[in-house]
Structure formats: structure tokens, C-alpha cells
Amino acid sequence: MKTLALQCLLLLLPIAAHAWGDEGHEIIALIAWNYLNPLVREKVTLLLSSDSSHLTADDGIAAEATWADRLRDADRSTDKAHYDATREWHYADIELGDPDIDAACFAHPQLPSGTYASAGPAHACIVDKIDEFRRELADPRLPQSERLVALQFLLHLIGDLHQPLHLGDDQDRGGNDKRVEALGIHAGTLHHYWDTVFVERLGEHSATVAQALIADISPEQRREWRGGTPAAWAMQSFELARKVAYGELPRPDAAGRYRLGETYVREATATVRLQLERAGVRLAQVLNEALQ
């Protein structure tokens, strides 16, 4: 049953659809909002209201879930300071042929003493950054500015952790080097299809999709999904990359392009739906624990 607070928040969203770039992250944030404890909602709202970066629209948790991408890309065409410092935090390239999460996470570099997670090493993976930012958000002794950044990164990175091609890699930059096409869909990269195309198939508007997915989540699923660690969730995403995203691919044609059939598109869309639901439930769990 959807809460009045969620319904009000949904009405404030812009109606234009984006991607697991934007649309997917908005959906995840709205699912999480539905499961936040009332006091945690207040703390999240207060923290987000202090964001003066102007990198996202002033639309609350859904817009703020895209902040980490906006920060990364803010100087991508100039000095690339934010881009180089944070881009590797969004994924972990776990190779299909050698699924070593420790190697994909650069052997888990430790934050130097006295260093905030937002200023940590550039060569760090999504799993470790989620753990670091979760600890910071839970520490009321830290400056509000750092706890805000921790929240903004968590809103985004927990979503990225559930995109299978942010965890699985076939020596193709997470599907970015594989060209695919499907009937009635513009050609693009395999990564783009999982980031964007399969999300868009769930519906045009983030608010509408979020409502449908919330209604689809059972109490038993919530209890199951709330368990585990970011590392375990990462390996779950990796397995979906291995079995579905890569495992169900047809053979490439003579030009090296993969033509996706109806079965692949249907199974991929169902997998994306499941991952958005899991991410929303788990994001809520992380925030509820950190801000209780």
C-alpha cells in the first residue's frame, strides 16, 4: 500500500524519462523512499536540502539519486578532475573468465588516516565506496557537508551496484565494446541497452514505474533482499551479467554485431525490473540503518 508521502513525492517528479542513468536511479530512489522509516525520511530530507551544488533539479531524493553522475561529468570536457577522481567508484570490472572481486576492487585500498571517503583514492571500486560512505552517513560526529556527500553517493552507487554490466566484464568495458540491435530499437552498445533501453521498456515515467514495482514487491522478498552485504549484492549482479546479459547473447553476425531476439529482450527486461526492485529495498535498508 503506497503511502501519502510517496504519492506526494511522485507528483513532484518531472515527467520526462531518462535512463539507468537517470530514470533507473529515480525509480530506485522512489522505491527506497516508500520503505524509509518516518524519522529517516526527515533526516534524508534535511540533509538533501543543504545541497547547494546545483548539479541536480531541486526535486528531492529522486533527482539527488543522479547527483554522482552529474558530479563525475561536470568537468568531463575540461580538466576532468571530478571525472578522473570518481569514475571508477561506479563499477567493479569482475571478469567473466576470472571472477576475482578483490582484483576488480584494486585490492581494497584503505582510506588514509583522517581522509574522508569523498577524497579517497581514485582507484577504488563501488563495493568499497558504498561501505565507506555508509560508515560516514552513520557517524553524526562528521560535518554535515561530508554526510550529505555520503548520502548522495549512496543514493546513486547502490543503484549502480545492481546494474549487471557495472559488475560483469567480458574484456569489453562492461559491454561498451559490443554493438547490439533489436527489432524496433535503435542500435547501440550492450551496456547502453542494459543502462537505458530495458529500463525504458518498463514505462515512460519514473513515478509510474516506481508505483508498479512497489506493488510487485512481496513482504517475503523484502525480508530476503534486505540481508547480505554490498560484496554479496555485487556478486549477485555479476552472476546475472554472466548468465543473462552475456550468457544469453546470440552469436555475432559477420560485422560483429549482436542481433537480440524477443526472448533476450524479454528476459533482460525482467532482470532489470528485478534489480531495480532489489536496489530500492536495499537502499532503504542502508539508509534506515545509518540514520536510525
Buried (B, 14 or more C-beta within 10 A) or exposed (E): EEBEEBEEBBEEBBEEBBBBBBBBBBBBBBBBBBBBEEEBBEBBBEBBEEBEEEBBEEBBBBBBBBBBBBBBBBBEEEEBEBBEBBBBBBBBBBBBEEBEBEBBBBEEBEBEEEEBBBEBBEEBBBBBBBBBBBBBBBEEEBEEBBBBBBBBBBBBBBBBBBBBBBBBBBEBBBBBEBBBBBEEBEEBBBBBBBBBBBBBBBBEBBBBBBBEBBEEBEEEBBEEBBEBEBBEBBBBBBBBBBBBBBEBBEEEEEEEEBBBEEEBBEBBBBBBBBBBBBBBBBBBBBBBEBBE
